[in-house]
Amino acid sequence: MASNPEQAHPACGTHYDTETGDYVMRGGARLTPQGIYLDPDGKKSHGSARFRIRANDGALANAVPPQDGANPQPLPPLVPQGPGWPTAPESFGWPNLENPNSIYDQHN
């Protein structure tokens, strides 16, 4: 059984599907390695819009947040990495998490 701090983590109950590479959220919705959201029925309810998972609460957010030209920030990963977050598989394009506009995505 998970401890209370583990249950409070935004990634509690999430994992990567080892067959498709999708990040599987609580409730069965998925985020593909390209940032496409699939609802629990497997439908693209947001079309080809690209998303990421916010580290602070595990919610969906735009893949590319508003940029501040005076203070450019690196793009956040599509799925947070680190303590409490599941480890991304080394295939399926997840090594390119740090930049949703990477060259990899433009060619695939």
Secondary structure as UniProt FT lines:
FT   HELIX           4..8
FT   TURN            10..13
FT   STRAND          15..16
FT   TURN            18..20
FT   STRAND          23..24
FT   TURN            26..27
FT   STRAND          30..31
FT   TURN            33..34
FT   STRAND          36..38
FT   TURN            40..41
FT   TURN            45..48
FT   STRAND          50..53
FT   TURN            55..57
FT   STRAND          60..62
FT   TURN            69..70
FT   TURN            83..84
FT   TURN            92..93
FT   HELIX           94..96
FT   TURN            97..98
FT   TURN            100..101
FT   HELIX           103..107
//
